[in-house]
Amino acid sequence: MKTERPFDEELKLLKEKLLEMASRAEEQIALAVRGLKDREERLTCQVLEREEAINLLDIEIDEMAMRLLALRQPMATDLRFITSAMKIGSDLERIGDLAVNIAERTMDLLKHPQLKPLIDIPRMAELAQEMVRDALNAFINGDDKLAKDVCERDDRVDKLNDQVFRELLTYMMQDSGTIARAVDLILIGRHLERIADHATNVAEDVIYMVRGKTIKHRAEEGREARLKTCAGGE
């Protein structure tokens, strides 16, 4: 007869699976950008080969969380932890997908001469990796201050992405022969910006888990106020 694991042990195992998934996602970002920067097809192929492992972990985390919800009927903090774990697993899976997208764009770029030295894109990747790492550390340690710091770093990645876009747009305007390569690099910048967004989602889930307070969609508050003003509201 199979012995039931203690609840605390099951929660610990769920944490460990999330850490493993986060580590793999972070490594995928690093490999994808190294493949781009060093023009190494071998590294981009590794990213594509490792995608399935992240997908399987996502499924496993979902199944573990659903089992805990169904059989343990957790309350309060434990309930928020488990539901947050499910959402975080989904964000990590998307981060893995975006790393694969970067690798695929790199495969196209490797067929042509390098357009320009890469400076801002590797910096974006470094910032995004740090955000993913710190968001998961905040989750594991219940550190809402670190989670808030991760959220605030998102603007730095956005600004770098805007800078990349403007620079590459100049290349395209000056020489139509650069358009295909510039578009691939713009898309890579966009993928890194989206990775940072998913890290921010994880950090917001941590704040919800710790405080029981949702901070998502804060930007919508300002938008709604402006719309109310335009409509003649007070």
C-alpha positions as CSV (number, residue, x, y, z in Angstrom):
1,M,0.0,0.0,0.0
2,K,1.3,3.4,-1.0
3,T,2.1,5.7,1.9
4,E,0.7,9.2,1.7
5,R,3.3,11.9,1.8
6,P,3.0,14.5,4.6
7,F,1.5,17.8,3.3
8,D,4.6,19.8,4.1
9,E,6.7,17.3,2.1
10,E,4.4,17.6,-0.9
11,L,4.7,21.4,-0.8
12,K,8.5,21.2,-0.6
13,L,8.5,18.9,-3.7
14,L,6.3,21.4,-5.6
15,K,8.9,24.1,-4.7
16,E,11.7,22.0,-5.9
17,K,10.0,21.3,-9.2
18,L,9.5,25.0,-9.7
19,L,13.1,25.7,-8.9
20,E,14.2,23.1,-11.4
21,M,11.9,24.5,-14.1
22,A,13.1,28.1,-13.4
23,S,16.7,27.0,-13.6
24,R,16.1,25.3,-17.0
25,A,14.2,28.4,-18.3
26,E,17.1,30.7,-17.2
27,E,19.6,28.4,-18.9
28,Q,17.6,28.5,-22.1
29,I,17.7,32.3,-22.2
30,A,21.5,32.2,-21.7
31,L,22.1,29.5,-24.3
32,A,19.9,31.3,-26.9
33,V,21.6,34.6,-26.5
34,R,25.1,33.1,-26.4
35,G,24.2,31.3,-29.6
36,L,23.3,34.7,-31.1
37,K,26.2,36.6,-29.8
38,D,28.9,34.0,-30.5
39,R,27.2,32.9,-33.8
40,E,27.2,29.3,-32.6
41,E,24.6,27.0,-34.2
42,R,25.4,24.3,-31.8
43,L,24.0,26.4,-28.9
44,T,20.8,27.3,-30.7
45,C,20.3,23.6,-31.4
46,Q,20.6,22.8,-27.7
47,V,17.9,25.3,-26.9
48,L,15.5,23.5,-29.4
49,E,16.4,20.1,-28.0
50,R,15.8,21.1,-24.4
51,E,12.3,22.6,-24.9
52,E,10.5,19.4,-24.2
53,A,12.0,19.1,-20.7
54,I,10.4,22.4,-19.6
55,N,7.0,21.5,-21.1
56,L,7.0,18.2,-19.2
57,L,7.9,20.0,-15.9
58,D,5.0,22.4,-16.5
59,I,2.6,19.5,-16.9
60,E,4.0,17.8,-13.8
61,I,3.7,21.0,-11.7
62,D,0.1,21.4,-12.8
63,E,-0.8,17.8,-11.9
64,M,0.9,18.1,-8.5
65,A,-0.9,21.4,-7.7
66,M,-4.3,20.0,-8.8
67,R,-3.8,16.9,-6.7
68,L,-3.0,19.1,-3.6
69,L,-6.0,21.2,-4.2
70,A,-8.3,18.3,-4.6
71,L,-7.1,16.0,-1.8
72,R,-5.7,18.4,0.7
73,Q,-8.2,21.3,0.4
74,P,-5.6,23.9,1.6
75,M,-6.6,27.2,3.2
76,A,-5.2,30.7,3.3
77,T,-1.5,30.9,2.7
78,D,-1.1,27.3,1.5
79,L,-3.9,27.8,-1.0
80,R,-2.3,31.0,-2.4
81,F,1.0,29.2,-2.6
82,I,-0.4,26.3,-4.7
83,T,-2.5,28.5,-7.0
84,S,0.5,30.8,-7.5
85,A,2.7,27.8,-8.3
86,M,0.4,26.9,-11.1
87,K,0.5,30.4,-12.6
88,I,4.3,30.6,-12.2
89,G,4.7,27.3,-14.0
90,S,2.7,28.7,-16.9
91,D,4.9,31.8,-17.0
92,L,8.1,29.7,-16.9
93,E,6.8,27.6,-19.8
94,R,6.2,30.7,-21.8
95,I,9.7,31.9,-21.0
96,G,11.0,28.6,-22.4
97,D,9.0,29.1,-25.5
98,L,10.4,32.6,-26.0
99,A,13.9,31.3,-25.6
100,V,13.1,28.8,-28.4
101,N,11.8,31.7,-30.5
102,I,15.1,33.5,-30.0
103,A,17.0,30.4,-31.1
104,E,14.9,30.1,-34.3
105,R,15.5,33.8,-35.2
106,T,19.2,33.2,-34.6
107,M,19.2,30.2,-37.0
108,D,18.0,32.6,-39.7
109,L,20.6,35.2,-38.8
110,L,23.5,32.8,-38.9
111,K,22.8,32.3,-42.6
112,H,24.0,35.9,-43.2
113,P,26.8,38.2,-42.2
114,Q,26.4,39.9,-38.8
115,L,24.6,43.2,-39.1
116,K,26.2,44.9,-36.1
117,P,28.0,44.2,-32.9
118,L,25.5,43.2,-30.2
119,I,25.5,45.3,-27.0
120,D,22.0,46.1,-25.9
121,I,20.5,42.7,-26.6
122,P,22.9,40.7,-24.4
123,R,22.3,43.3,-21.7
124,M,18.6,42.8,-22.0
125,A,19.1,39.1,-21.7
126,E,21.2,39.5,-18.6
127,L,18.6,41.7,-17.0
128,A,15.8,39.3,-17.9
129,Q,17.7,36.3,-16.5
130,E,18.3,38.2,-13.2
131,M,14.6,39.0,-13.0
132,V,13.6,35.4,-13.6
133,R,16.1,34.2,-11.0
134,D,15.1,36.8,-8.4
135,A,11.4,36.3,-8.9
136,L,11.7,32.6,-8.1
137,N,14.0,33.3,-5.1
138,A,11.3,35.7,-3.9
139,F,8.7,33.0,-4.4
140,I,10.7,30.3,-2.5
141,N,11.5,32.7,0.4
142,G,8.2,34.5,0.5
143,D,10.1,37.8,0.0
144,D,7.7,40.4,-1.2
145,K,10.3,43.2,-1.1
146,L,12.5,41.3,-3.6
147,A,9.4,40.7,-5.7
148,K,8.6,44.4,-5.8
149,D,12.2,45.1,-6.9
150,V,11.8,42.7,-9.8
151,C,8.6,44.5,-10.9
152,E,10.4,47.8,-10.9
153,R,13.3,46.5,-13.1
154,D,10.9,45.8,-16.0
155,D,11.1,49.4,-17.1
156,R,14.9,49.1,-17.7
157,V,14.3,46.2,-20.1
158,D,11.5,48.1,-21.9
159,K,13.8,51.1,-22.4
160,L,16.6,48.9,-23.8
161,N,14.1,47.3,-26.1
162,D,13.0,50.8,-27.4
163,Q,16.7,51.7,-27.9
164,V,17.3,48.5,-29.9
165,F,14.2,49.2,-32.1
166,R,15.2,52.8,-32.8
167,E,18.8,51.8,-33.8
168,L,17.7,48.9,-36.0
169,L,15.1,51.1,-37.7
170,T,17.9,53.5,-38.6
171,Y,19.7,50.6,-40.3
172,M,16.6,49.6,-42.3
173,M,16.0,53.2,-43.5
174,Q,19.6,53.6,-44.6
175,D,20.0,50.3,-46.4
176,S,17.1,48.1,-47.5
177,G,19.5,45.1,-47.6
178,T,19.5,45.1,-43.8
179,I,15.8,44.8,-43.4
180,A,15.5,41.0,-42.9
181,R,18.4,40.8,-40.4
182,A,17.1,43.9,-38.5
183,V,13.6,42.5,-38.2
184,D,15.0,39.3,-36.8
185,L,16.9,41.3,-34.2
186,I,13.9,43.5,-33.4
187,L,11.9,40.3,-32.8
188,I,14.6,38.9,-30.5
189,G,14.5,42.2,-28.5
190,R,10.7,41.8,-28.3
191,H,11.1,38.2,-27.1
192,L,13.5,39.3,-24.3
193,E,11.1,42.1,-23.3
194,R,8.3,39.5,-23.1
195,I,10.5,37.3,-20.9
196,A,10.9,40.2,-18.5
197,D,7.1,40.7,-18.5
198,H,6.7,37.0,-17.5
199,A,9.3,37.4,-14.7
200,T,7.2,40.4,-13.6
201,N,4.1,38.3,-13.6
202,V,5.9,35.8,-11.3
203,A,6.9,38.6,-9.0
204,E,3.3,39.9,-8.9
205,D,2.1,36.4,-7.9
206,V,4.6,36.4,-5.1
207,I,3.2,39.6,-3.7
208,Y,-0.3,38.1,-3.9
209,M,0.9,35.0,-2.2
210,V,2.6,36.9,0.7
211,R,0.2,39.8,1.2
212,G,-3.0,38.4,-0.2
213,K,-3.1,41.5,-2.4
214,T,-3.3,41.6,-6.2
215,I,-1.2,44.3,-7.9
216,K,-1.8,43.3,-11.5
217,H,-3.2,45.7,-14.0
218,R,-2.1,48.8,-12.0
219,A,-1.5,50.6,-15.3
220,E,-5.2,50.2,-16.1
221,E,-6.1,52.5,-13.1
222,G,-4.4,55.5,-14.8
223,R,-6.0,54.6,-18.1
224,E,-9.4,54.4,-16.6
225,A,-9.0,57.8,-14.9
226,R,-8.0,59.4,-18.2
227,L,-11.0,57.8,-20.0
228,K,-13.3,59.1,-17.3
229,T,-11.9,62.6,-17.7
230,C,-12.4,62.4,-21.5
231,A,-16.0,61.4,-20.9
232,G,-16.6,64.4,-18.8
233,G,-16.4,62.6,-15.4
234,E,-15.1,64.2,-12.2
